[in-house]
Amino acid sequence: MTVRVEYWLSVASPWTWLGSARFMDLLARTGAQVELLPMDLSEVFAATGGTPFPQRSPARQSYRQLELARWSRKLGVPLTLTPRYYPVDRVPASCLLIAAGEAGLDTLTLSHAVLRAIWCEDRDIADWATLVQLVEGFGHDGEALVKQAQHPNTVRQLGANTQRAVQSGVFGAPTFIVDGERFWGQDRLDVLEERLSRA
């Protein structure tokens, strides 16, 4: 029986970026299926007591940057600590991934490209033209997918995802859920793999 992993992500989360390639490798090794679920992290924070990065104290902001630099070096994953377009509106890229999933496209690979765009390439993932280019980089019709991403039903689905995230106990990104068991953070991927190996 194939195990399914719920993958709750924010398209602008540096922690999600740091774990993205390793999570894809984990899925390939274990054969687990993934349900990719973009969410509005600011709304999740508001519902669960989290604080957006710009509103944190200087001590917490500086430590977060220190930890990101440490993990980037440790993992060998390039990461720009102060991207040109950050903070950024997460809705366009989140809706793009939802539309991609509905179209049967490889949302996992596309999500990795979106994360790379903001954290390595200094690109604006709130810009529809940028998103068109990312989609077309995989040989798909970027204009058509963006049109679907802009549809009110897709925006509503992002809201439904966010509500489901809160109801599922999600409070940060990335979060992975297997049969109701939560694993929060890219530093929990080893534990997640142990869980999948027992399934």
Wavefront OBJ file of the C-alpha trace (Angstrom):
o trace
v 0.000 0.000 0.000
v 1.428 3.366 -1.050
v 1.732 5.950 1.715
v 0.621 9.516 1.086
v 2.391 12.550 2.505
v 0.562 15.843 2.861
v 3.128 18.523 1.991
v 2.094 21.874 3.448
v 4.263 24.638 2.049
v 4.610 28.364 1.741
v 5.973 29.444 -1.626
v 8.102 32.124 0.078
v 9.489 30.061 2.960
v 13.294 29.786 3.055
v 12.979 26.688 5.235
v 10.776 25.067 2.603
v 13.460 25.866 0.017
v 16.195 24.322 2.159
v 14.247 21.067 2.355
v 12.747 20.989 -1.129
v 15.311 18.910 -3.033
v 15.827 16.533 -0.102
v 12.086 15.966 0.164
v 11.890 15.129 -3.527
v 14.761 12.664 -3.090
v 13.000 11.153 -0.080
v 9.843 10.558 -2.102
v 11.873 8.900 -4.857
v 13.576 6.581 -2.345
v 10.451 5.604 -0.432
v 7.905 5.547 -3.233
v 5.524 7.639 -1.158
v 2.932 9.751 -2.925
v 2.593 13.449 -2.201
v -0.348 15.800 -1.900
v 1.145 19.251 -2.403
v -0.824 21.870 -0.491
v 0.093 25.557 -0.804
v -1.253 27.663 2.054
v -1.336 31.306 3.085
v 1.234 31.257 5.879
v 0.327 34.726 7.156
v -3.220 33.513 7.818
v -1.913 30.332 9.408
v 0.297 32.432 11.692
v -2.654 34.644 12.607
v -4.727 31.605 13.554
v -1.987 29.749 15.457
v 0.004 32.443 17.251
v 2.875 32.823 14.818
v 4.594 36.106 13.986
v 5.588 37.102 10.428
v 9.310 37.733 10.006
v 9.106 41.547 9.587
v 7.164 41.819 12.858
v 9.594 39.808 14.972
v 11.990 41.402 17.402
v 15.504 42.274 16.163
v 16.920 39.423 18.248
v 14.617 36.878 16.629
v 15.159 38.289 13.149
v 18.945 38.174 13.453
v 18.907 34.636 14.845
v 16.672 33.431 12.036
v 19.166 34.811 9.529
v 22.037 33.155 11.397
v 20.278 29.797 11.322
v 19.438 30.112 7.631
v 23.099 30.770 6.840
v 24.176 27.785 8.961
v 21.730 25.409 7.306
v 22.581 26.703 3.838
v 26.257 25.890 4.460
v 25.525 22.570 6.145
v 23.284 21.340 3.330
v 25.167 22.944 0.465
v 21.954 24.606 -0.679
v 22.477 28.158 -1.986
v 20.253 30.758 -0.382
v 20.145 34.556 -0.600
v 19.541 35.806 2.945
v 18.006 39.101 1.822
v 16.228 38.496 -1.487
v 15.308 41.534 -3.526
v 11.623 40.562 -3.544
v 10.932 39.642 0.064
v 8.523 39.886 1.794
v 6.376 39.021 -1.200
v 2.720 38.381 -1.978
v 2.390 34.590 -1.857
v -1.033 34.378 -3.485
v -0.026 34.351 -7.191
v 2.553 31.556 -6.917
v 0.357 29.570 -4.515
v -2.553 29.733 -6.936
v -0.225 28.771 -9.782
v 0.674 25.545 -7.974
v -2.989 24.808 -7.286
v -3.839 25.344 -10.956
v -0.889 23.153 -11.964
v -2.157 20.358 -9.738
v -5.626 20.594 -11.245
v -4.046 20.385 -14.708
v -2.180 17.219 -13.759
v 1.268 18.808 -13.935
v 4.274 17.992 -11.749
v 3.590 20.428 -8.930
v 6.513 19.232 -6.841
v 9.081 20.155 -9.479
v 7.288 23.430 -10.201
v 7.219 24.316 -6.511
v 10.987 23.762 -6.381
v 11.417 26.163 -9.308
v 9.261 28.790 -7.572
v 11.289 28.492 -4.377
v 14.552 28.649 -6.304
v 13.319 31.762 -8.116
v 12.911 33.777 -4.921
v 15.755 32.354 -2.811
v 18.472 31.927 -5.432
v 17.571 33.949 -8.507
v 16.187 37.194 -7.009
v 13.006 36.919 -9.064
v 9.585 38.272 -8.146
v 7.226 35.329 -7.647
v 4.297 37.743 -7.265
v 4.799 38.848 -10.872
v 2.607 36.923 -13.297
v 5.107 37.352 -16.144
v 7.764 35.675 -14.009
v 5.394 32.794 -13.288
v 4.623 32.401 -16.982
v 8.361 32.056 -17.636
v 8.754 29.444 -14.894
v 5.943 27.320 -16.314
v 7.196 27.643 -19.872
v 10.609 26.495 -18.658
v 9.001 23.064 -18.252
v 7.483 23.136 -21.727
v 3.927 23.983 -20.646
v 1.576 26.814 -21.626
v 2.394 29.476 -19.065
v -0.296 31.916 -20.152
v -3.040 29.303 -19.914
v -1.928 28.142 -16.474
v -1.689 31.708 -15.165
v -5.211 32.385 -16.445
v -6.458 29.409 -14.437
v -4.436 30.519 -11.411
v -6.194 33.895 -11.526
v -9.663 32.323 -11.580
v -11.736 33.062 -8.444
v -12.229 29.334 -7.849
v -8.468 28.846 -7.590
v -8.162 31.709 -5.112
v -10.973 30.161 -3.090
v -9.135 26.845 -3.090
v -6.107 28.561 -1.549
v -8.408 29.811 1.208
v -9.797 26.308 1.686
v -6.266 24.898 1.865
v -5.377 27.441 4.533
v -8.427 26.584 6.624
v -7.644 22.889 6.284
v -4.053 23.545 7.344
v -5.180 25.224 10.557
v -7.681 22.451 11.234
v -4.898 19.891 10.710
v -2.655 21.524 13.321
v -0.249 23.107 10.833
v 1.474 26.233 12.174
v 4.598 26.586 10.027
v 6.240 25.615 6.768
v 7.180 23.126 5.645
v 4.934 20.676 7.450
v 4.561 17.050 6.403
v 1.651 14.901 7.604
v 1.420 11.121 7.350
v -1.784 9.510 8.624
v -2.409 12.500 10.883
v 1.131 12.582 12.311
v 2.831 15.961 11.828
v 6.481 16.658 11.039
v 7.343 20.362 11.086
v 10.473 21.707 9.474
v 13.097 20.726 6.932
v 15.179 19.405 9.826
v 12.579 16.665 10.414
v 12.983 14.984 7.046
v 15.119 12.187 8.518
v 12.413 11.451 11.070
v 9.791 11.573 8.330
v 11.760 9.013 6.326
v 11.922 6.729 9.362
v 8.141 7.011 9.667
v 7.643 6.187 5.995
v 9.949 3.170 6.273
v 7.621 1.710 8.920
v 4.477 2.224 6.860
l 1 2 3 4 5 6 7 8 9 10 11 12 13 14 15 16 17 18 19 20 21 22 23 24 25 26 27 28 29 30 31 32 33 34 35 36 37 38 39 40 41 42 43 44 45 46 47 48 49 50 51 52 53 54 55 56 57 58 59 60 61 62 63 64 65 66 67 68 69 70 71 72 73 74 75 76 77 78 79 80 81 82 83 84 85 86 87 88 89 90 91 92 93 94 95 96 97 98 99 100 101 102 103 104 105 106 107 108 109 110 111 112 113 114 115 116 117 118 119 120 121 122 123 124 125 126 127 128 129 130 131 132 133 134 135 136 137 138 139 140 141 142 143 144 145 146 147 148 149 150 151 152 153 154 155 156 157 158 159 160 161 162 163 164 165 166 167 168 169 170 171 172 173 174 175 176 177 178 179 180 181 182 183 184 185 186 187 188 189 190 191 192 193 194 195 196 197 198 199
